[in-house]
Amino acid sequence: IYSHEYWLPEWGEKNNTFVLNMRNPIRFAVLTDDSKFYQTYGDEVSTVMPHLKSNSYSILTEANLAFHPYFHVLLSGRADKNDYTNWYYSPRLAIISSITDKDIVRLVWQRSVRIPNFPELYTMHYNGQEPPDPETLLNYELMYEHNFGNMNFNTNFYYNILDEVSWTESGADVVGSLKLCGIEAGLTIKGKKNTTGLTYAWTHQLDYDPEIIIPADLTNPDGDPMPVDNYAENRINNFPSHTIKFFWHHMWSSTLKSHINGRFSWGQNQIDLLDMFKNAHNAYGNEASKEEMNDIYDALTDHGYGKPSFTLNTSFSCKLSCTPL
């Protein structure tokens, strides 16, 4: 796979309208010095970068080795490179065993990488720095599937080790190691006119070992720092701990069908971060900042932030045959 990427103004606009948010010391990239942004803020805020482009290369491969129904091996992997990186490798090994005609067990090990985005890569190249280390995820997974005929049950258990990358004063660095585990289970029933499914997922953070501690950049109205205890130790603050999903697909006739799916999640971890900010303001702020933060807290939680959530989607589709005249 070859990809050429370049950054220009939106379609039909002039070059002097272009602004791209970058990292220090570039900060904001503009294509030309007659940019309105550049003329307003100058070279202390923006940098003229007339050629913002990069090339990416990827090689993918897979080998499917069927030695025996009890021992089926799948080897796969990919290699990725950008103009501003080294080669990064993502191998995967899966052992698949068909214990019976209805029972399948899969054991998976894989290592996957995430390359930093273009502004980070370009800024490090601009600074003359070495290519950054990628964010690396090690995944160990055990999956079991049983087929009852018109009913299918599957479950998997996983354990992840993630070396997290974030932008620091010295560039894109590994800031810590996160360990996760989780369980997913699902049941699907198929009939002549109905197909229904139900899945449950649980995610749990086991440990986080920071290599670089990035403090919360909070100050009170007097300009003094406000410490936040255990800031960013909960690394799954964008995910719920529990999620249930379901769907129902019904064929009313050969031309009319309906579909319903929904999701219910709870144990939202982002409330931890909001609680930390509120506690910091209450401990180190003045009366005005405390009142403002509590108003923000109440407004967010009143609109469901950090609380259990439910979403539902429904659709009907009809297929009509048209005969041309």
N, C-alpha and C positions, 0 to 999 in steps of 0.2 A: 504494500500500500504506500503510495506517495501522496503527500498533501502539501500544497503551497498556500500559505496564508498571508494576507496583507491587510493593513488597516487604513481605510480611507474614509472621507465623510460619507454620510448617508446619501442615497441615490439622488442625484440632481443638485446637491449642495456644493458650494465652493470649498476649496482647501482651507480657506481662512476660518471656516466654521468648525474645524476638527479639533477635538480635545480628547486625549486618552489619559486616564488616571494611571500613573506609574508609581514606582517606589523611589525613595530618596537615593541619590540626589536629583534625579530627573523630575520627580513629583508629577508634573503634568506635561505630556508630550503634545506639541503642536507641529503641523507640517510646514508652516511658513511663518516668518517673522511679521507678516502683516495680519496675523490672526488677531481677532478682536480680544480673545482671552489673553494673548501674549502682550498686546498693547495696553491692556488694563492692569495686568499684574506684573509684567516684566519678567526678566530672566531669573529673578530670585524665587519665583514660584513655578515657572514653566520653562521648558527646554525645547528648542527647535530640533526636530528629528524627522527629516524629510523622507526617510526610507524605513518604514516599520513593516518588516516582513520576515518570514522564516519558512524553512522547509522541514518537513517531518517524514520519517521513513519507518516503516513497520514490516517485519517479516513474521508470518504465522505458519505454524506447522502442526500436524496431528498424525499420530500413528495409532491404529486400532488393532490390537492383537488379541485374537480369540483362540486361546490355547485349549480351553475346556469350558463347558457351561458353568463350572464352579470357579473358573479362574480366567477372567476377561480383563485385559489391561488396556487402559487408554492413556497414551502419552501425548501431551500437547504443550504448546508454549508459544511465546511471542517475544520478539526483540524490537525495541523502540529507540529511535534516536531523533533528536532535533538539532538544528544548526548550533544551538547553544548548550547542548548537553553531550554526555558520553552515551554509549549504548547501555540500555537498561533491559534486564531480562526477567521474564515472568513464566516460569515452568509450572506444569501441573501434572500430577499423577493420580489416576483413579483406578482402583481395583474393584471390579464388579463381579458378583457371584450370584447366579440364579440357583438358589438352594432347591427350589421346587418350581413347577410351572406357574405358581402363584406368588412366590416369595423371592424378592430381590434385595440384596444387600450391596451397598456401595461405600467404599472407604476412599476418601479424597484428601490429598495434600496439595496445596498450591501456594505459590508465592507471587503476589501481584504488586506492581509498583504504580505510583501516580506521579507523573512529572509535574513540577510547578508550572503555573500558568505563564503566558508570554511576558507580561510586565515584569514579573520576578526574574525570569530567565534573561530578558534583555537588559535589565538593570545590572545584574551581576556581570554580564558580558561587558557592559558599558563601563563598569568599575574595574575591569581587568581581573575579576575574580575567577577562580576555578569553577567548573560546572557544579551545581549543588547535588547533594545526595537526594534520591527520590524518597517519597513516602512509601514505606514498604509494609505490606500486610501478609502475614503468615496465617493460613487457614487450615485447620484440621476438622474434618467433617465425617460423621458416620450417618448414613441414611438407610432406612428400611422401608420397603414397599410391599403391601399385600393386596392381591386382587381377589375379590369375592365373586367375580362375575360382573354384575352390573354395579358393583360397589368397589371403590378403591381407597385404601388407607395408606398414607405415607407419613413418615416422621423423620426428622434429622436432628442431630445434636452437633453443635459446632463450638470450637474454641479458637479464638483469634488473638494474635499478637500484632499490634500496629505500632510501628515507629512513626510517630507523628511529626510532620514538618510544618513549620510556621516561619513567618518573616520576622527576623530579629535585626538588631543594629548591624550585625555583620553579614546579613543576607538570609537566604533560605537555609535553615538549620533544623536538624532533628531536635525537638524540644522535649520529647519524653516517649516512654513506652507504655502503651495501653493494652491491658489484657481483658478480653471479653469472653463470655460464654452465652449460649442461648439454646432454646428448643423451639422447633417448629413442628406442627402436626396438622394434617389435613385429611378430610374425608369428602369424597365425591361420589354421588349416586346418579347413575344415568338410566333413564327410562325411554319409552318410545316418544313421549311428548315433553318430558321434564328432565332437566339436569340441574342438580343442586350441589352446592359445595360449602364447606365450612372449614376455616383454618384458624389456628391459634399460634401466636408467636410471643416468646418471652426473651427479653434481652437483659443481661446483667453485667455490670462492670465489676471485675474481680480485683483489679489493682491498676494504679497509675504511678509510674516512677518518672518524675520530671528530671530532665537533664538541664534544662534552662527554665528558670522560674520567671515568667513574664507578669509583673505586678499589674493590678487593675489601675488604670489611669484615671483616678477619681480625686477631685479636690473639692473642698468646701467653699462657701462664698468668700472666705478670707484668703483663699489661695493655698491653704494648708492641705497636705495629702490626707486622704481618708483610707486607712488600711481595710482590706476586705479579707477576713479570715477564710482560709481554705479556698481561695479564689481559683476557679477553673480546675479543681480536682475532680469534679464530676464531668467526665469527658463525653458523656452521652446526654448532655443537657438539651440536645435538639430532638431526642427520641423518647417515645413512651416506653415504659417497661413491659406493658402488656398490650397486645392488639388482637382483636377477633375480626375476621372478615368472612362474609358470606355472599353467595349469589344464587339466583334462581333464574333459569332460562326455560321458557315455556313456548311450545309450538301450538298456537291456537288452531291453525290450519296450515295448509301447504304454502300459503302466501302471507300469513300474519303470525308474528312472533313477538314476545315481550322479554325484557331482561331487567332484572333488579339486582343491584349489588350494594353492599353497605360495609361500613367499617366502624368499630367501636374500640377506642383506645383509652387507657388510663395509666396512672403512675407516670405522668409527664415530668421529666427530670428538669425542664427549664425553670420550674418554679424555684428550685434551689438557688439558681443564680439571682433571680429577682429578690428572693429573701435576703441574700447576702448584701445586695445593694441597699435594700431598705434598712437593714440593721446597721450598715456603715453610716448612712445619713442620720439615723436616730442616735448613733453614738458620737459622731464627730461634727454634725452639721449644726446650724443655728435653727431658730424656730421657723424661719421662713422656708429654709431648704427642707426641713423635716416635713413641714406641711405639704410642700410641693411634691416631695417624693412619695408621701403617703397617698396623695391624690392620684399620682401616676399609677401607683400600685393598685389602688382600688379600681381605677378605670380599666386597667389591663385585666385584672381578675374578674371584674364584672362582665367583660366581654369574652370570658372563657380561657384566658391565658393560664396555662399550667393546670387546667382542670380536665376531667374526662371529656372526650369529644365523640360525637357520632355524626357520620355522613351517610347519605343515602342517594343513590342514583337510579333512575328508572328510564326505560326507553321502550318504544314500540316501533316496529318496522313492518312495512307492508310491501310486498313484491307484486307489481302489476305487469301483466304482459300486454305489449302494444303491437298491434298489427298494422304495418304500413299500408297506406292506401294504394 
